[in-house]
Amino acid sequence: MRALLGLYIGFLIWALAGTVWADDGAGNAMVGEDQLEQGLVVPGYHEKPSWFKESFLDIREDLAEAAAANKRLLLFFYQDGCPYCARLLDENFSQQAIVAKTRKHFDVIAINMWGDREVTGLNGRETTEKQFAVDNKIMFTPTLLFLDENGKQALRLNGYYPPNKFMIALDYVAGKHEKTPYRDYLAANAPVPTSGKIHTEHATLATTDFSNRNNGKPLIVMFEQKNCEACDELHDDILQQPESQALLKNYDVAVLDMWAKTPVTTPAGDKTTVKKWAKKLKILYAPSMVFFDSNGTEVFRTEAWLRRFHTQSALDYVASGAYKKQPEFQRYIEARADALRANGVDVDIMK
């Protein structure tokens, strides 16, 4: 009897070892077509609010249903194990005012950027969640796409926005203010700080003429503003770390007040002001880091709240040239974290 039991257990282990595991979209692990019992979930899964819309992921139908209810559609691209997604869910969507406004004005649909569920896009083409994410150029999670009644993008937030800035974004789309550029709406509803300082301690360029660089280095332009807690955190903590300092040596670095009328010559040779250039680049968040290659072409940017690991990963992504081979930043981050762990480095992505 004991031998038979051992043989059965061995067979079960062998069978499960060859099984393909997947996520049913709600975090539950799946084996083939059969869902495992409750409690077995994909590592890093974070439960979504119960009021998120249950969707068959036909975006055309979802858009029509939202419009019929006098709402707009909000596509929430996430990934399991994403600390910024967890922060959005735990911090932003734990605040009653944010939840009430979101539920009143939006149908929210969660889309796993690595998922295999079938999605039918607005063009009627059937694809998968992960290809749909690629088609929409999803580079960060969370990414939030706010769609108007016709399926046009009313606003896009790349990365995590703290509650106060997130509420402004909700008001902008819910109030149908798209005829006003979001940057102008933001300035009107979140007054531009006039006090405080712009951090220049990490700038390596004293000039605002970025058209005549010939040292072969890529360029980072940090668009910031005064009285900015996230800017303080970036310079007082993240960029002070030895690894950050080493990575910054690969760059020319400029730090600019995104609202200033200071004259600037862009890498393309255009003469303008910092404020106008930031508007043209659609800079919506302080701090935003825009990366240009040695030829003056923008190759990458960060434009949301980031902690140390992700900031350093962005610096390494461009400095190493990895962006040329790996267009998906999230995949690069995973590979970089794995490589660091393999070398005995403790990786805490929320440090």
Phi and psi in degrees as a GROMACS rama.xvg file:
@    title "Ramachandran Plot"
@    xaxis  label "Phi"
@    yaxis  label "Psi"
@TYPE xy
-63.1378  -37.4339  ARG-2
-65.6831  -41.0754  ALA-3
-64.0669  -39.737  LEU-4
-64.0712  -42.5291  LEU-5
-63.0474  -39.4797  GLY-6
-63.7417  -40.4502  LEU-7
-64.1698  -44.9297  TYR-8
-64.081  -41.4277  ILE-9
-61.0829  -42.044  GLY-10
-63.1881  -40.588  PHE-11
-63.3218  -43.4861  LEU-12
-63.0539  -42.4442  ILE-13
-62.0128  -40.9855  TRP-14
-65.9711  -43.3823  ALA-15
-69.7661  -30.7228  LEU-16
-63.3937  -27.174  ALA-17
-98.3505  10.0027  GLY-18
-89.0305  141.001  THR-19
-87.3021  124.654  VAL-20
-96.5068  142.716  TRP-21
-143.902  174.429  ALA-22
-111.229  131.985  ASP-23
-80.3692  3.37522  ASP-24
98.2248  -17.9637  GLY-25
-109.602  11.6737  ALA-26
93.0576  -10.1181  GLY-27
-78.941  132.298  ASN-28
-71.7433  141.178  ALA-29
-119.629  144.492  MET-30
-121.469  109.555  VAL-31
61.4654  -125.265  GLY-32
-98.7856  -4.55747  GLU-33
-102.001  128.163  ASP-34
-78.0686  136.483  GLN-35
-71.4666  163.776  LEU-36
-63.3655  157.107  GLU-37
-55.5272  140.893  GLN-38
108.549  -22.3496  GLY-39
-90.9466  109.293  LEU-40
-126.529  161.283  VAL-41
-65.1351  134.967  VAL-42
-55.7523  133.939  PRO-43
86.2609  -1.07227  GLY-44
-63.96  139.218  TYR-45
-126.823  123.888  HIS-46
-65.7668  136.073  GLU-47
-86.6419  155.58  LYS-48
-58.1665  144.546  PRO-49
-64.6542  -19.6331  SER-50
-87.725  -3.40756  TRP-51
-59.7365  148.506  PHE-52
-74.2777  134.641  LYS-53
-82.5659  117.882  GLU-54
-126.534  148.333  SER-55
-85.8737  4.17808  PHE-56
62.4597  32.9351  LEU-57
-96.028  98.962  ASP-58
-62.4308  -28.7212  ILE-59
-62.8786  -45.8657  ARG-60
-66.5179  -42.0635  GLU-61
-61.6638  -39.3515  ASP-62
-65.176  -44.303  LEU-63
-64.8179  -40.3059  ALA-64
-67.8219  -38.1084  GLU-65
-64.6757  -44.8298  ALA-66
-63.3985  -38.6507  ALA-67
-64.269  -28.3656  ALA-68
-93.8858  12.1738  ALA-69
58.5953  39.7607  ASN-70
-123.046  174.311  LYS-71
-118.773  164.1  ARG-72
-99.3308  133.889  LEU-73
-122.066  115.517  LEU-74
-96.3304  119.887  LEU-75
-106.093  103.35  PHE-76
-86.8849  126.272  PHE-77
-136.628  174.479  TYR-78
-145.344  148.776  GLN-79
-66.0294  138.211  ASP-80
85.3152  4.96623  GLY-81
-83.9476  112.539  CYS-82
-67.5508  -27.8742  PRO-83
-75.2738  -32.6993  TYR-84
-64.6802  -43.6883  CYS-85
-61.7976  -38.7323  ALA-86
-66.2941  -39.9115  ARG-87
-59.9029  -45.5774  LEU-88
-70.6214  -41.9538  LEU-89
-81.9598  -35.5385  ASP-90
-97.1752  -55.419  GLU-91
-66.5836  -50.446  ASN-92
-85.6262  17.8591  PHE-93
-103.676  -6.14309  SER-94
-92.6259  125.722  GLN-95
-57.4735  -41.221  GLN-96
-65.6617  -40.2372  ALA-97
-67.2857  -44.3249  ILE-98
-61.9861  -46.1203  VAL-99
-62.0067  -43.6956  ALA-100
-67.3647  -42.2137  LYS-101
-64.6923  -46.1106  THR-102
-65.941  -33.76  ARG-103
-70.9893  -36.2483  LYS-104
-111.911  -8.29047  HIS-105
-138.927  146.608  PHE-106
-97.9775  122.467  ASP-107
-104.475  126.931  VAL-108
-121.113  125.667  ILE-109
-89.1479  131.29  ALA-110
-127.879  121.776  ILE-111
-78.1389  117.59  ASN-112
-65.68  -13.2964  MET-113
-112.559  8.51639  TRP-114
-77.179  161.393  GLY-115
-111.827  6.24804  ASP-116
-64.3015  149.44  ARG-117
-75.5618  134.618  GLU-118
-123.73  134.649  VAL-119
-107.076  116.116  THR-120
-77.6113  177.926  GLY-121
-64.3666  -21.4773  LEU-122
-86.9045  2.08347  ASN-123
84.5436  -1.39953  GLY-124
-82.1876  133.471  ARG-125
-87.0264  135.502  GLU-126
-151.057  -164.246  THR-127
-113.375  165.094  THR-128
-54.9924  -47.0503  GLU-129
-67.1091  -34.7137  LYS-130
-74.0303  -34.5293  GLN-131
-61.8266  -38.5678  PHE-132
-64.8352  -42.6565  ALA-133
-62.2774  -44.1962  VAL-134
-60.4596  -30.3038  ASP-135
-96.1948  11.7021  ASN-136
55.6773  45.9091  LYS-137
-77.8608  114.469  ILE-138
-108.739  -24.1341  MET-139
-128.998  155.956  PHE-140
-125.725  139.892  THR-141
-76.4565  147.982  PRO-142
-120.032  132.555  THR-143
-116.299  120.658  LEU-144
-107.634  116.016  LEU-145
-95.7566  121.172  PHE-146
-108.949  140.957  LEU-147
-82.6136  -174.263  ASP-148
-64.6512  -21.4756  GLU-149
-97.6019  4.56192  ASN-150
85.869  5.00118  GLY-151
-82.6446  149.285  LYS-152
-72.8218  116.202  GLN-153
-84.9597  -32.3446  ALA-154
-165.234  148.847  LEU-155
-132.201  128.444  ARG-156
-113.79  116.399  LEU-157
-97.998  98.1061  ASN-158
105.999  -175.683  GLY-159
-84.5918  130.549  TYR-160
-111.967  129.748  TYR-161
-59.9958  161.538  PRO-162
-52.1263  -43.8993  PRO-163
-64.0017  -40.3897  ASN-164
-76.7976  -31.4393  LYS-165
-65.955  -38.8003  PHE-166
-63.5188  -37.8255  MET-167
-63.4709  -40.5507  ILE-168
-62.855  -42.242  ALA-169
-61.1638  -45.059  LEU-170
-61.7331  -39.2478  ASP-171
-61.5834  -48.7461  TYR-172
-77.7285  -42.2877  VAL-173
-62.0787  -35.898  ALA-174
-83.5795  0.68956  GLY-175
56.1139  53.3814  LYS-176
-97.5873  20.7729  HIS-177
-61.6149  -21.7231  GLU-178
-66.4857  -21.2157  LYS-179
-95.2865  123.47  THR-180
-52.3023  138.22  PRO-181
-57.6602  -35.4293  TYR-182
-60.1139  -41.7857  ARG-183
-69.74  -38.6901  ASP-184
-63.4985  -41.1975  TYR-185
-62.7418  -43.3479  LEU-186
-64.4713  -35.8143  ALA-187
-74.4273  -29.0505  ALA-188
-105.409  -9.51333  ASN-189
-135.332  86.6716  ALA-190
-46.2565  138.084  PRO-191
-66.2251  125.652  VAL-192
-63.0726  138.321  PRO-193
-111.715  -8.32403  THR-194
-113.173  171.38  SER-195
90.873  -174.565  GLY-196
-125.623  159.747  LYS-197
-98.2368  126.541  ILE-198
-73.0668  116.52  HIS-199
-114.021  4.34979  THR-200
-66.7304  -20.654  GLU-201
-104.345  3.99466  HIS-202
-75.5496  138.235  ALA-203
-109.286  -8.49458  THR-204
-110.025  127.96  LEU-205
-89.8997  -13.3432  ALA-206
-99.5958  158.514  THR-207
-110.957  18.9161  THR-208
-101.134  104.403  ASP-209
-100.456  15.286  PHE-210
-94.3025  -13.3679  SER-211
-116.685  27.6903  ASN-212
-76.2681  136.377  ARG-213
-138.932  22.9066  ASN-214
-93.6357  -0.0476139  ASN-215
81.6555  -0.820216  GLY-216
-84.5776  148.744  LYS-217
-70.4644  164.75  PRO-218
-119.801  135.777  LEU-219
-111.22  125.838  ILE-220
-108.497  116.04  VAL-221
-95.9087  111.436  MET-222
-91.3443  119.629  PHE-223
-134.438  -176.395  GLU-224
-148.751  165.276  GLN-225
-72.9281  159.978  LYS-226
51.0916  50.5531  ASN-227
-119.981  108.585  CYS-228
-62.8736  -40.431  GLU-229
-66.1837  -34.3324  ALA-230
-67.4403  -42.0898  CYS-231
-59.4731  -44.4371  ASP-232
-62.4996  -41.751  GLU-233
-59.3815  -47.6773  LEU-234
-85.7454  -36.6948  HIS-235
-80.3125  -21.5615  ASP-236
-122.072  -68.4666  ASP-237
-60.8577  -49.7656  ILE-238
-78.7317  -6.46506  LEU-239
-84.56  -13.211  GLN-240
-68.4627  144.112  GLN-241
-54.3752  -41.1275  PRO-242
-65.2452  -39.8559  GLU-243
-63.0488  -43.4789  SER-244
-60.4757  -42.0047  GLN-245
-64.3475  -40.7165  ALA-246
-68.8462  -36.56  LEU-247
-65.1565  -24.0064  LEU-248
-64.5996  -16.4406  LYS-249
-80.8141  -4.65423  ASN-250
-123.825  156.685  TYR-251
-85.7999  136.269  ASP-252
-126.334  129.953  VAL-253
-124.505  139.294  ALA-254
-119.955  120.793  VAL-255
-126.265  145.381  LEU-256
-78.674  114.051  ASP-257
-63.564  -13.784  MET-258
-105.948  0.679885  TRP-259
-78.3841  150.421  ALA-260
-94.3633  19.7891  LYS-261
-62.6344  132.604  THR-262
-62.3674  142.721  PRO-263
-146.312  145.541  VAL-264
-111.67  117.737  THR-265
-71.7364  166.135  THR-266
-57.0052  -25.7032  PRO-267
-83.031  -4.44966  ALA-268
94.0408  4.70007  GLY-269
-77.779  133.572  ASP-270
-95.8937  123.02  LYS-271
-156.297  -159.732  THR-272
-115.993  162.632  THR-273
-59.7388  -43.7775  VAL-274
-60.1623  -45.6285  LYS-275
-68.5971  -37.3055  LYS-276
-66.7065  -42.8439  TRP-277
-61.5232  -38.4743  ALA-278
-66.1059  -42.4533  LYS-279
-63.0561  -36.5251  LYS-280
-79.7031  -4.38693  LEU-281
60.9868  45.8048  LYS-282
-77.1711  118.8  ILE-283
-115.949  -11.8313  LEU-284
-134.475  140.048  TYR-285
-114.626  127.418  ALA-286
-87.4284  144.365  PRO-287
-116.407  135.159  SER-288
-110.624  120.273  MET-289
-109.334  125.288  VAL-290
-103.301  129.928  PHE-291
-118.996  141.891  PHE-292
-76.5186  -179.355  ASP-293
-66.3557  -15.0067  SER-294
-93.2334  -1.44092  ASN-295
88.8261  15.7653  GLY-296
-96.6608  131.611  THR-297
-65.8521  130.762  GLU-298
-119.84  -16.8675  VAL-299
-168.712  161.365  PHE-300
-156.801  154.378  ARG-301
-119.666  137.952  THR-302
-149.716  51.6128  GLU-303
-161.982  178.462  ALA-304
-74.0058  122.375  TRP-305
-130.799  147.353  LEU-306
-95.7969  -170.041  ARG-307
-61.1869  -50.9404  ARG-308
-60.6777  -44.2884  PHE-309
-71.647  -34.3246  HIS-310
-65.2862  -47.1687  THR-311
-63.8467  -35.7576  GLN-312
-64.4844  -38.9519  SER-313
-63.8489  -42.8693  ALA-314
-61.3959  -42.0445  LEU-315
-72.479  -34.5783  ASP-316
-56.9476  -43.8788  TYR-317
-84.9199  -44.4164  VAL-318
-60.6757  -36.7669  ALA-319
-80.0677  -11.9037  SER-320
79.2807  9.17181  GLY-321
-61.4254  -27.9823  ALA-322
-61.5114  -22.9777  TYR-323
-72.9373  -28.775  LYS-324
-102.989  -31.1073  LYS-325
-121.447  97.484  GLN-326
-74.1812  -12.6715  PRO-327
-99.3767  105.958  GLU-328
-60.1791  -37.0035  PHE-329
-63.4985  -38.2193  GLN-330
-66.8889  -38.2369  ARG-331
-61.8882  -43.6648  TYR-332
-59.4592  -45.2919  ILE-333
-61.5675  -44.297  GLU-334
-65.0678  -39.1496  ALA-335
-66.464  -42.5384  ARG-336
-62.6879  -42.9143  ALA-337
-62.8858  -41.25  ASP-338
-65.6035  -40.6052  ALA-339
-64.8958  -42.9511  LEU-340
-63.9309  -38.2279  ARG-341
-62.7891  -25.8143  ALA-342
-94.0692  12.5804  ASN-343
83.2394  11.7222  GLY-344
-87.8681  129.132  VAL-345
-77.7082  114.932  ASP-346
-101.43  115.005  VAL-347
-116.249  105.282  ASP-348
-73.2002  -7.03635  ILE-349
-108.957  12.2389  MET-350
